[in-house]
Amino acid sequence: GLSRLKYYQGLNDVVAVFLLTLDCNLGFYCADVFARFFLVDFLKMAFDQSLVPLFNLIVKVIRTVDNPLYMFITQNETQPTPMFMTSWVLTLFSHDLENIEHCRRIFDLVMADHPQIIVYMCASLIIEC
């Protein structure tokens, strides 16, 4: 059940977006609900069960859109999964962005669309940069 949820490094960045956007009580409540519905896999499962499948999906999207880039990213056999995306996925970019408005827009998109939209956001960022 929910009693088995565990903190992960970066959850504080996610909670901070809610607390900086809303008052303390509502911010805490919304962060709690958001974590239980949108981040529950990260809070319950091991890294290899929650993040690695998302990384693999991101790499597959890149392969579909930009095969030369895919070949470049996956050429290092010792680390076929780009681990630099870890904070992007775990914190919905809130760890890496300094502008709270940008964080709010990403959170709005994730809540309005689907939690897996982060897969396409990461792939797009890698492809476009």
PAZAPA-4460 file (N, C-alpha, C; in steps of 0.05 Angstrom, whole numbers, plus 32768, in hexadecimal, padded with zeros to 4 digits):
% residues 129
    n_x    n_y    n_z   ca_x   ca_y   ca_z    c_x    c_y    c_z   seq   type   mol
   8010   7FE9   8000   8000   8000   8000   8011   8019   8000     1      G     A
   8004   802F   8007   8012   8049   8007   8026   804B   801D     2      L     A
   8024   803A   8032   8037   803B   8048   8053   8033   803F     3      S     A
   8055   8026   8028   806F   801D   801E   807D   8032   800C     4      R     A
   8072   8049   800A   807E   805E   7FFA   8098   8067   8007     5      L     A
   80AC   806C   7FF7   80C6   8074   8001   80CF   808E   7FF3     6      K     A
   80DC   809F   8002   80E8   80B7   7FF7   80FD   80B0   7FE3     7      Y     A
   80FF   80C0   7FCF   8116   80BE   7FBC   8122   80D9   7FB9     8      Y     A
   813C   80DA   7FB3   814B   80F3   7FAF   813E   8103   7F99     9      Q     A
   8136   811B   7F9E   8129   812C   7F8B   810C   8130   7F90    10      G     A
   8100   8120   7FA1   80E3   8124   7FA7   80DF   813F   7FB4    11      L     A
   80F3   8149   7FC3   80F2   8163   7FCF   80EF   8179   7FBA    12      N     A
   80FB   8176   7FA2   80F8   8189   7F8D   80DB   818A   7F83    13      D     A
   80CF   8173   7F81   80B3   8171   7F78   80A1   817F   7F8C    14      V     A
   80A5   8178   7FA5   8094   8184   7FBA   8098   81A2   7FBB    15      V     A
   80B0   81AB   7FB7   80B6   81C8   7FB8   80A5   81D8   7FA3    16      A     A
   80A1   81CC   7F8C   8091   81DA   7F78   8075   81DE   7F82    17      V     A
   8069   81CB   7F8F   804E   81CE   7F9A   804E   81E2   7FB1    18      F     A
   8062   81E1   7FC3   8063   81F3   7FDA   8069   8210   7FD1    19      L     A
   8078   8214   7FBC   807D   822F   7FB2   8066   823A   7FA2    20      L     A
   8054   8228   7F99   803E   8231   7F88   8025   8235   7F99    21      T     A
   8021   8225   7FAD   8009   8225   7FBE   8010   822B   7FDB    22      L     A
   7FFD   8231   7FEB   8004   8234   8008   800D   8219   8013    23      D     A
   8017   8219   802B   8023   8201   8037   8010   81EA   8039    24      C     A
   7FF8   81EE   8043   7FE5   81D8   8046   7FDC   81CD   802B    25      N     A
   7FD4   81DE   8019   7FCB   81D5   7FFF   7FE2   81C9   7FEF    26      L     A
   7FF9   81D6   7FF1   8011   81CC   7FE3   8019   81B0   7FEC    27      G     A
   8018   81AC   8006   801F   8191   8011   800B   817D   8008    28      F     A
   7FF1   8184   8009   7FDC   8172   8001   7FDF   816A   7FE3    29      Y     A
   7FE3   817F   7FD2   7FE5   817A   7FB6   7FFF   816A   7FAF    30      C     A
   8015   816F   7FBD   802D   8160   7FB9   8029   8142   7FC1    31      A     A
   801A   813E   7FD6   8014   8123   7FDF   8003   8114   7FCA    32      D     A
   7FEE   8121   7FC0   7FDD   8114   7FAC   7FED   8110   7F92    33      V     A
   7FFC   8123   7F8A   800C   8121   7F72   8020   8109   7F74    34      F     A
   802D   8107   7F8B   8040   80F1   7F8F   8032   80D6   7F8E    35      A     A
   801B   80D4   7F9A   800D   80BB   7F9B   8002   80B2   7F7F    36      R     A
   7FFC   80C5   7F6E   7FF1   80BE   7F54   8005   80C0   7F3D    37      F     A
   8018   80D2   7F3E   802A   80D6   7F28   8046   80CC   7F2D    38      F     A
   804E   80C9   7F46   806A   80C1   7F4C   806B   80A7   7F5B    39      L     A
   8054   8099   7F5E   8053   8082   7F6F   8067   806C   7F67    40      V     A
   806C   8069   7F4D   8080   8054   7F45   809C   805A   7F50    41      D     A
   80A3   8074   7F50   80BD   807B   7F5B   80BE   8078   7F79    42      F     A
   80A7   807B   7F86   80A5   807A   7FA3   80A4   805D   7FAD    43      L     A
   809C   804A   7F9C   8098   802F   7FA4   80AD   801B   7F99    44      K     A
   80B6   8020   7F81   80C6   800C   7F73   80E4   8013   7F74    45      M     A
   80F4   8000   7F6E   8111   8004   7F6C   8117   8013   7F52    46      A     A
   812E   801F   7F52   8138   802F   7F3B   8135   801F   7F21    47      F     A
   813E   8007   7F21   813E   7FF7   7F08   8121   7FF0   7EFF    48      D     A
   810E   7FF1   7F11   80F3   7FEA   7F09   80E3   8003   7F02    49      Q     A
   80EA   801A   7F0C   80DA   8032   7F06   80E7   8045   7EF2    50      S     A
   8100   804A   7EF4   810D   805D   7EE2   8118   8051   7EC9    51      L     A
   8125   803B   7ECB   8132   802F   7EB4   811E   802A   7E9D    52      V     A
   8106   801F   7EA2   80F3   801C   7E8C   80EC   8037   7E7F    53      P     A
   80EA   804D   7E8E   80E5   8067   7E82   80FD   8070   7E71    54      L     A
   8115   806C   7E7B   812D   8073   7E6C   812D   8063   7E51    55      F     A
   8126   804A   7E53   8126   8039   7E3A   8111   8044   7E27    56      N     A
   80FA   804D   7E31   80E5   8058   7E20   80EE   8072   7E13    57      L     A
   80FC   8083   7E23   8106   809C   7E18   811A   8096   7E01    58      I     A
   812B   8083   7E05   813F   807B   7DF1   8131   8070   7DD8    59      V     A
   811C   8061   7DDB   810C   8057   7DC4   80FF   806E   7DB5    60      K     A
   80F5   8082   7DC3   80EA   8099   7DB5   80FF   80A7   7DA5    61      V     A
   8117   80AA   7DB1   812D   80B7   7DA3   8135   80A7   7D8A    62      I     A
   8136   808C   7D8D   813D   807B   7D76   8129   807F   7D5F    63      R     A
   8110   8082   7D66   80FB   8085   7D52   80FD   809F   7D43    64      T     A
   8104   80B4   7D51   8105   80CF   7D46   8120   80D6   7D3A    65      V     A
   8136   80CD   7D47   8151   80D5   7D3F   8164   80BE   7D43    66      D     A
   8165   80AC   7D2F   8176   8094   7D32   8194   809A   7D35    67      N     A
   81A0   80AE   7D27   81BC   80B4   7D2C   81C1   80BC   7D49    68      P     A
   81AF   80CC   7D54   81B2   80D4   7D70   81B0   80BC   7D83    69      L     A
   819D   80AA   7D7D   819A   8092   7D8C   81B4   8081   7D8C    70      Y     A
   81C0   807F   7D74   81D9   806F   7D72   81EF   807C   7D83    71      M     A
   81F0   8096   7D83   8204   80A5   7D93   81FF   80A0   7DB1    72      F     A
   81E6   80A3   7DB9   81E0   809F   7DD6   81E6   8083   7DE0    73      I     A
   81E0   8070   7DCF   81E3   8054   7DD8   81FD   8047   7DD0    74      T     A
   8210   8056   7DC6   822A   804A   7DBE   823B   8041   7DD5    75      Q     A
   8237   804C   7DED   8246   8044   7E05   8238   802C   7E11    76      N     A
   8243   8015   7E0D   8236   7FFC   7E16   8236   7FF9   7E34    77      E     A
   8247   8007   7E42   8247   8004   7E5F   8231   8014   7E6C    78      T     A
   8226   8027   7E5E   820F   8037   7E69   81FC   803D   7E52    79      Q     A
   81EC   8029   7E4A   81DA   802D   7E33   81C3   8040   7E39    80      P     A
   81BD   8044   7E52   81A7   8056   7E5A   81B3   8070   7E63    81      T     A
   81AA   8086   7E56   81B4   80A1   7E5E   81AB   80A8   7E7A    82      P     A
   81BC   80A6   7E8D   81B6   80AA   7EA9   81B3   80C8   7EB0    83      M     A
   81BB   80DA   7E9E   81B9   80F6   7EA3   819C   80FF   7EA5    84      F     A
   8189   80EF   7E9C   816D   80F5   7E9D   8160   80F0   7EB8    85      M     A
   816F   80E4   7ECA   8164   80DC   7EE4   8155   80F2   7EF2    86      T     A
   8161   8109   7EF6   8154   811F   7F04   813D   812A   7EF4    87      S     A
   813F   812A   7ED9   8129   8134   7EC9   8110   8124   7ECF    88      W     A
   8112   810A   7ECF   80FB   80F9   7ED2   80F1   80F9   7EEF    89      V     A
   8103   80F5   7F02   80FB   80F3   7F1F   80EF   810D   7F29    90      L     A
   80F8   8124   7F1F   80EF   813E   7F2A   80DE   814E   7F15    91      T     A
   80D8   8142   7EFE   80CA   8150   7EE9   80D8   816A   7EE3    92      L     A
   80F2   8169   7EE2   8104   817F   7EDB   8106   8194   7EF1    93      F     A
   80F8   8191   7F07   80F8   81A6   7F1C   8113   81A8   7F2A    94      S     A
   8123   8193   7F29   813E   8195   7F35   8151   81A5   7F23    95      H     A
   814C   81A4   7F09   815F   81B0   7EF6   8157   81CC   7EED    96      D     A
   813E   81D3   7EF0   8134   81EE   7EE8   8135   8201   7EFF    97      L     A
   813E   8219   7EFB   813F   822D   7F10   8126   823F   7F10    98      E     A
   8118   823F   7EFA   8100   8250   7EF7   80E7   8241   7EFF    99      N     A
   80DB   824A   7F15   80C3   823C   7F20   80AC   823B   7F0C   100      I     A
   80AA   8250   7EFB   8094   8251   7EE7   8097   823A   7ED3   101      E     A
   80B0   8235   7ECB   80B5   821E   7EB9   80AD   8204   7EC6   102      H     A
   80B4   8201   7EDF   80AD   81E9   7EEE   808F   81E6   7EF0   103      C     A
   8081   81FB   7EF6   8064   81FA   7EF7   8057   81F2   7EDD   104      R     A
   8062   81FC   7EC7   8057   81F4   7EAD   805B   81D6   7EA7   105      R     A
   8072   81CC   7EAE   8077   81AF   7EAA   8064   819F   7EBC   106      I     A
   8061   81A7   7ED5   804F   8198   7EE7   8032   819A   7EDC   107      F     A
   802A   81B1   7ED3   800F   81B4   7EC7   800C   81A0   7EAF   108      D     A
   8020   819F   7E9E   801E   818D   7E87   801C   8170   7E90   109      L     A
   802C   8168   7EA3   802C   814C   7EAC   8011   8145   7EB8   110      V     A
   8006   8158   7EC8   7FEC   8152   7ED5   7FD5   8153   7EC1   111      M     A
   7FD7   8164   7EAC   7FC2   8167   7E99   7FC3   8152   7E83   112      A     A
   7FDA   8147   7E7D   7FDD   8134   7E67   7FDF   8118   7E72   113      D     A
   7FF6   810F   7E77   7FFB   80F4   7E81   8017   80F3   7E8E   114      H     A
   801A   80E4   7EA3   8035   80E4   7EB0   804C   80DC   7E9D   115      P     A
   8045   80CC   7E89   805A   80C3   7E76   8062   80D9   7E62   116      Q     A
   8055   80F0   7E63   805D   8106   7E51   807A   810E   7E57   117      I     A
   8084   8108   7E6E   80A0   810E   7E75   80B3   80FF   7E62   118      I     A
   80AA   80E7   7E59   80BA   80D8   7E46   80BF   80E8   7E2D   119      V     A
   80AA   80F4   7E22   80AC   8103   7E09   80BA   811E   7E0E   120      Y     A
   80B7   8129   7E25   80C5   8142   7E2B   80E3   813D   7E2C   121      M     A
   80EB   8127   7E39   8108   8121   7E3B   8113   811B   7E1F   122      C     A
   8104   810B   7E10   810E   8105   7DF4   8110   811E   7DE4   123      A     A
   80FC   812F   7DE5   80FC   8148   7DD6   8114   815A   7DDD   124      S     A
   8119   815C   7DF7   812F   816C   7E00   814A   8162   7DF5   125      L     A
   814D   8148   7DF6   8166   813C   7DED   8169   813F   7DCE   126      I     A
   8153   813B   7DC0   8154   813D   7DA3   8159   815A   7D9A   127      I     A
   814C   816D   7DA7   814E   8189   7D9F   8167   8197   7DA8   128      E     A
   8174   818C   7DBC   818C   8199   7DC6   81A4   818B   7DBB   129      C     A
***
